[in-house]
């Protein structure tokens, strides 16, 4: 079971998917709780199957009570996971699981009085029939009808594993399909292209135009630098918009880089336009150098995202 829950965790913890799911923290909590309970109950079910106790009748009862409750909880968790991920499933589509739920309710859930209105039933496990692998469940209806049901525990375990696995497989398939659809929508719109194929050249020209001597050539160089800088700013804005459209604007590396880029970008803009005296030529040269390398880091991130969308 762990291979299914681990795959689901991998998908939902991917940045864009997690960001979307966490818009509703209640549903996100339901997803996390459901995955934990599926895994935890599997530990309990396996402990029973491996025969970690059962040396006395009391331990057998404790084991049966715990096993049936674990099966019931695991079903709840699987169906609640589907609900939270908008892939709902109906218990009526899984008759074997429904039968396990009925056995649990009759034998260890509400055995002493079940039913509503005038019709009730009363149940108990026949102690003399209780073994590791089976027991007999006796039931009395309020009309005095006596019923007997021979419960095969090994069959229940097999049915549970098969159907819960089927449910989780369907969840994985649906989540993977959503990821593929998203990638297909954007795979032809390359983020690296938005930043420009001539990015290194433009950044290099900005660096060349920064820190020049104050002579007749200065204004020309500053105007040229301002033009290249304006183009870079426009591309950065388009890049940020494209990230937002994909739901990727809050990736840690992006959140870290953008403020580092924004400050020297604004300082150089003021420098080239001559609207600020606080930045000298040497500082402009340093800012231009820093900007060059940080924006190329951003391009590397864009390239890696593009490669991920191509997979």
TORDRENDREN-456673 format. One record per residue (C-alpha): residue number from 1; residue in three letters; x, y, z. Coordinates in steps of 0.02 Angstrom, whole numbers, plus 50000, padded with zeros to 5 digits. Layout:
N
<NUM 'ALA' <X Y Z>>;
...
This chain:
311
<1 'UNK' <50000 50000 50000>>;
<2 'UNK' <50145 50116 50037>>;
<3 'UNK' <50196 50125 49855>>;
<4 'UNK' <50026 50200 49812>>;
<5 'UNK' <50023 50327 49952>>;
<6 'UNK' <50203 50377 49918>>;
<7 'UNK' <50162 50409 49735>>;
<8 'UNK' <50011 50513 49783>>;
<9 'UNK' <50118 50613 49905>>;
<10 'UNK' <50247 50644 49768>>;
<11 'UNK' <50113 50715 49653>>;
<12 'UNK' <50020 50823 49778>>;
<13 'UNK' <50181 50893 49852>>;
<14 'UNK' <50238 50954 49681>>;
<15 'UNK' <50241 51144 49697>>;
<16 'UNK' <50099 51192 49580>>;
<17 'UNK' <49982 51052 49636>>;
<18 'UNK' <50015 51084 49820>>;
<19 'UNK' <49986 51271 49799>>;
<20 'UNK' <49819 51237 49714>>;
<21 'UNK' <49762 51109 49843>>;
<22 'UNK' <49812 51218 49990>>;
<23 'UNK' <49691 51353 49936>>;
<24 'UNK' <49569 51252 50042>>;
<25 'UNK' <49663 51206 50201>>;
<26 'UNK' <49519 51097 50260>>;
<27 'UNK' <49531 50986 50107>>;
<28 'UNK' <49721 50986 50117>>;
<29 'UNK' <49709 50926 50298>>;
<30 'UNK' <49585 50792 50243>>;
<31 'UNK' <49708 50731 50110>>;
<32 'UNK' <49853 50724 50234>>;
<33 'UNK' <49748 50638 50368>>;
<34 'UNK' <49680 50511 50243>>;
<35 'UNK' <49853 50464 50179>>;
<36 'UNK' <49919 50445 50356>>;
<37 'UNK' <49773 50335 50409>>;
<38 'UNK' <49788 50224 50254>>;
<39 'UNK' <49970 50193 50298>>;
<40 'UNK' <49941 50174 50485>>;
<41 'UNK' <49799 50051 50466>>;
<42 'UNK' <49904 49951 50344>>;
<43 'UNK' <50032 49930 50483>>;
<44 'UNK' <49896 49864 50598>>;
<45 'UNK' <49827 49747 50464>>;
<46 'UNK' <50000 49679 50428>>;
<47 'UNK' <50033 49654 50613>>;
<48 'UNK' <49879 49544 50624>>;
<49 'UNK' <49926 49448 50466>>;
<50 'UNK' <50101 49417 50532>>;
<51 'UNK' <50032 49343 50694>>;
<52 'UNK' <50117 49458 50818>>;
<53 'UNK' <50002 49397 50960>>;
<54 'UNK' <49844 49285 50981>>;
<55 'UNK' <49909 49164 51113>>;
<56 'UNK' <49747 49180 51215>>;
<57 'UNK' <49563 49204 51180>>;
<58 'UNK' <49575 49380 51247>>;
<59 'UNK' <49714 49423 51126>>;
<60 'UNK' <49615 49346 50984>>;
<61 'UNK' <49467 49456 51025>>;
<62 'UNK' <49580 49607 51039>>;
<63 'UNK' <49658 49562 50872>>;
<64 'UNK' <49490 49538 50785>>;
<65 'UNK' <49421 49700 50857>>;
<66 'UNK' <49576 49794 50802>>;
<67 'UNK' <49583 49713 50631>>;
<68 'UNK' <49402 49748 50585>>;
<69 'UNK' <49414 49926 50648>>;
<70 'UNK' <49574 49949 50547>>;
<71 'UNK' <49490 49884 50389>>;
<72 'UNK' <49344 50002 50417>>;
<73 'UNK' <49456 50153 50450>>;
<74 'UNK' <49562 50116 50298>>;
<75 'UNK' <49407 50115 50189>>;
<76 'UNK' <49348 50280 50262>>;
<77 'UNK' <49520 50355 50231>>;
<78 'UNK' <49523 50295 50049>>;
<79 'UNK' <49350 50365 50012>>;
<80 'UNK' <49387 50529 50102>>;
<81 'UNK' <49549 50545 50004>>;
<82 'UNK' <49451 50526 49842>>;
<83 'UNK' <49326 50656 49900>>;
<84 'UNK' <49460 50783 49944>>;
<85 'UNK' <49547 50758 49777>>;
<86 'UNK' <49384 50775 49680>>;
<87 'UNK' <49391 50594 49623>>;
<88 'UNK' <49240 50529 49722>>;
<89 'UNK' <49202 50343 49736>>;
<90 'UNK' <49044 50256 49797>>;
<91 'UNK' <49047 50112 49920>>;
<92 'UNK' <48907 50029 49820>>;
<93 'UNK' <49031 50006 49677>>;
<94 'UNK' <49137 49896 49791>>;
<95 'UNK' <49022 49759 49860>>;
<96 'UNK' <49163 49667 49947>>;
<97 'UNK' <49213 49822 50043>>;
<98 'UNK' <49031 49854 50088>>;
<99 'UNK' <49017 49677 50154>>;
<100 'UNK' <49172 49703 50262>>;
<101 'UNK' <49094 49861 50333>>;
<102 'UNK' <48934 49766 50374>>;
<103 'UNK' <49035 49629 50460>>;
<104 'UNK' <49129 49758 50561>>;
<105 'UNK' <48969 49847 50613>>;
<106 'UNK' <48882 49686 50661>>;
<107 'UNK' <49026 49603 50754>>;
<108 'UNK' <49127 49742 50836>>;
<109 'UNK' <49050 49909 50786>>;
<110 'UNK' <48872 49907 50854>>;
<111 'UNK' <48836 49724 50894>>;
<112 'UNK' <48716 49745 51040>>;
<113 'UNK' <48585 49845 50945>>;
<114 'UNK' <48582 49887 50761>>;
<115 'UNK' <48446 49960 50654>>;
<116 'UNK' <48320 50101 50656>>;
<117 'UNK' <48138 50126 50700>>;
<118 'UNK' <48053 49960 50740>>;
<119 'UNK' <48175 49839 50658>>;
<120 'UNK' <48333 49799 50757>>;
<121 'UNK' <48463 49662 50757>>;
<122 'UNK' <48581 49594 50891>>;
<123 'UNK' <48747 49508 50859>>;
<124 'UNK' <48891 49418 50941>>;
<125 'UNK' <49044 49317 50895>>;
<126 'UNK' <49032 49134 50942>>;
<127 'UNK' <49185 49112 51053>>;
<128 'UNK' <49204 48926 51021>>;
<129 'UNK' <49223 48959 50834>>;
<130 'UNK' <49351 49098 50853>>;
<131 'UNK' <49518 49064 50769>>;
<132 'UNK' <49653 49166 50687>>;
<133 'UNK' <49575 49147 50515>>;
<134 'UNK' <49388 49135 50545>>;
<135 'UNK' <49241 49151 50664>>;
<136 'UNK' <49053 49128 50665>>;
<137 'UNK' <48942 49280 50685>>;
<138 'UNK' <48771 49246 50760>>;
<139 'UNK' <48631 49373 50733>>;
<140 'UNK' <48456 49390 50804>>;
<141 'UNK' <48327 49502 50723>>;
<142 'UNK' <48189 49587 50820>>;
<143 'UNK' <48066 49468 50738>>;
<144 'UNK' <48160 49324 50824>>;
<145 'UNK' <48246 49265 50665>>;
<146 'UNK' <48415 49184 50698>>;
<147 'UNK' <48552 49203 50568>>;
<148 'UNK' <48727 49131 50560>>;
<149 'UNK' <48872 49198 50456>>;
<150 'UNK' <49039 49110 50441>>;
<151 'UNK' <49171 49246 50423>>;
<152 'UNK' <49331 49206 50329>>;
<153 'UNK' <49462 49332 50385>>;
<154 'UNK' <49587 49286 50250>>;
<155 'UNK' <49458 49322 50116>>;
<156 'UNK' <49419 49490 50194>>;
<157 'UNK' <49603 49538 50193>>;
<158 'UNK' <49620 49488 50012>>;
<159 'UNK' <49465 49584 49957>>;
<160 'UNK' <49517 49738 50055>>;
<161 'UNK' <49691 49743 49982>>;
<162 'UNK' <49628 49718 49805>>;
<163 'UNK' <49492 49852 49811>>;
<164 'UNK' <49589 49984 49909>>;
<165 'UNK' <49734 49961 49788>>;
<166 'UNK' <49613 49983 49643>>;
<167 'UNK' <49546 50144 49721>>;
<168 'UNK' <49719 50216 49750>>;
<169 'UNK' <49776 50167 49576>>;
<170 'UNK' <49629 50263 49503>>;
<171 'UNK' <49675 50415 49609>>;
<172 'UNK' <49854 50409 49546>>;
<173 'UNK' <49796 50392 49366>>;
<174 'UNK' <49680 50542 49383>>;
<175 'UNK' <49814 50650 49466>>;
<176 'UNK' <49943 50603 49335>>;
<177 'UNK' <49819 50644 49198>>;
<178 'UNK' <49791 50817 49273>>;
<179 'UNK' <49978 50847 49278>>;
<180 'UNK' <49996 50790 49097>>;
<181 'UNK' <49853 50903 49041>>;
<182 'UNK' <49934 51052 49127>>;
<183 'UNK' <50103 51016 49048>>;
<184 'UNK' <50025 50992 48877>>;
<185 'UNK' <49942 51162 48892>>;
<186 'UNK' <50107 51253 48920>>;
<187 'UNK' <50243 51141 48847>>;
<188 'UNK' <50253 51239 48684>>;
<189 'UNK' <50266 51406 48777>>;
<190 'UNK' <50447 51403 48832>>;
<191 'UNK' <50493 51510 48982>>;
<192 'UNK' <50672 51523 48921>>;
<193 'UNK' <50609 51599 48758>>;
<194 'UNK' <50515 51733 48855>>;
<195 'UNK' <50679 51790 48931>>;
<196 'UNK' <50751 51802 48756>>;
<197 'UNK' <50876 51705 48651>>;
<198 'UNK' <50992 51857 48652>>;
<199 'UNK' <50987 51874 48841>>;
<200 'UNK' <51176 51863 48871>>;
<201 'UNK' <51211 51992 48736>>;
<202 'UNK' <51085 52116 48807>>;
<203 'UNK' <51150 52094 48984>>;
<204 'UNK' <51326 52115 48921>>;
<205 'UNK' <51281 52278 48837>>;
<206 'UNK' <51205 52342 49000>>;
<207 'UNK' <51370 52302 49086>>;
<208 'UNK' <51468 52391 48949>>;
<209 'UNK' <51360 52547 48967>>;
<210 'UNK' <51377 52553 49157>>;
<211 'UNK' <51524 52641 49239>>;
<212 'UNK' <51586 52738 49086>>;
<213 'UNK' <51678 52902 49109>>;
<214 'UNK' <51577 53062 49111>>;
<215 'UNK' <51613 53132 48938>>;
<216 'UNK' <51519 53163 48776>>;
<217 'UNK' <51502 52975 48750>>;
<218 'UNK' <51421 52951 48919>>;
<219 'UNK' <51245 53006 48876>>;
<220 'UNK' <51243 52898 48720>>;
<221 'UNK' <51300 52748 48821>>;
<222 'UNK' <51176 52786 48958>>;
<223 'UNK' <51034 52799 48833>>;
<224 'UNK' <51089 52636 48755>>;
<225 'UNK' <51100 52554 48925>>;
<226 'UNK' <50928 52620 48973>>;
<227 'UNK' <50856 52543 48814>>;
<228 'UNK' <50929 52372 48848>>;
<229 'UNK' <50877 52383 49030>>;
<230 'UNK' <50699 52428 48982>>;
<231 'UNK' <50692 52275 48870>>;
<232 'UNK' <50755 52164 49012>>;
<233 'UNK' <50624 52235 49131>>;
<234 'UNK' <50485 52199 49007>>;
<235 'UNK' <50545 52020 48984>>;
<236 'UNK' <50558 51993 49172>>;
<237 'UNK' <50378 52054 49190>>;
<238 'UNK' <50320 51936 49051>>;
<239 'UNK' <50418 51795 49132>>;
<240 'UNK' <50335 51827 49300>>;
<241 'UNK' <50163 51831 49217>>;
<242 'UNK' <50200 51665 49132>>;
<243 'UNK' <50251 51588 49297>>;
<244 'UNK' <50091 51649 49379>>;
<245 'UNK' <49989 51575 49237>>;
<246 'UNK' <50070 51408 49272>>;
<247 'UNK' <50051 51427 49461>>;
<248 'UNK' <50240 51429 49486>>;
<249 'UNK' <50270 51607 49543>>;
<250 'UNK' <50304 51557 49723>>;
<251 'UNK' <50440 51429 49687>>;
<252 'UNK' <50574 51455 49820>>;
<253 'UNK' <50713 51492 49695>>;
<254 'UNK' <50605 51623 49607>>;
<255 'UNK' <50552 51704 49771>>;
<256 'UNK' <50735 51713 49820>>;
<257 'UNK' <50801 51781 49655>>;
<258 'UNK' <50674 51914 49609>>;
<259 'UNK' <50711 52035 49753>>;
<260 'UNK' <50898 52015 49718>>;
<261 'UNK' <50867 52062 49537>>;
<262 'UNK' <50742 52200 49570>>;
<263 'UNK' <50855 52312 49676>>;
<264 'UNK' <51004 52328 49556>>;
<265 'UNK' <50881 52338 49412>>;
<266 'UNK' <50798 52493 49487>>;
<267 'UNK' <50964 52569 49537>>;
<268 'UNK' <51034 52549 49361>>;
<269 'UNK' <50874 52618 49287>>;
<270 'UNK' <50895 52776 49392>>;
<271 'UNK' <51081 52782 49350>>;
<272 'UNK' <51055 52772 49162>>;
<273 'UNK' <50918 52904 49168>>;
<274 'UNK' <51024 53018 49275>>;
<275 'UNK' <50886 53038 49402>>;
<276 'UNK' <50987 52988 49554>>;
<277 'UNK' <51156 53046 49620>>;
<278 'UNK' <51181 52912 49753>>;
<279 'UNK' <51251 52778 49636>>;
<280 'UNK' <51423 52808 49562>>;
<281 'UNK' <51505 52729 49411>>;
<282 'UNK' <51594 52595 49513>>;
<283 'UNK' <51433 52545 49599>>;
<284 'UNK' <51343 52541 49432>>;
<285 'UNK' <51477 52425 49364>>;
<286 'UNK' <51455 52307 49514>>;
<287 'UNK' <51265 52310 49498>>;
<288 'UNK' <51275 52272 49312>>;
<289 'UNK' <51394 52126 49343>>;
<290 'UNK' <51280 52059 49482>>;
<291 'UNK' <51125 52080 49374>>;
<292 'UNK' <51206 51987 49231>>;
<293 'UNK' <51239 51831 49334>>;
<294 'UNK' <51076 51831 49432>>;
<295 'UNK' <50969 51843 49276>>;
<296 'UNK' <51068 51700 49198>>;
<297 'UNK' <51028 51601 49355>>;
<298 'UNK' <50846 51641 49321>>;
<299 'UNK' <50868 51578 49143>>;
<300 'UNK' <50937 51413 49209>>;
<301 'UNK' <50781 51393 49317>>;
<302 'UNK' <50672 51431 49165>>;
<303 'UNK' <50766 51301 49064>>;
<304 'UNK' <50743 51167 49198>>;
<305 'UNK' <50556 51205 49209>>;
<306 'UNK' <50542 51192 49019>>;
<307 'UNK' <50630 51024 49025>>;
<308 'UNK' <50509 50964 49159>>;
<309 'UNK' <50361 51015 49050>>;
<310 'UNK' <50433 50917 48904>>;
<311 'UNK' <50434 50754 49002>>;
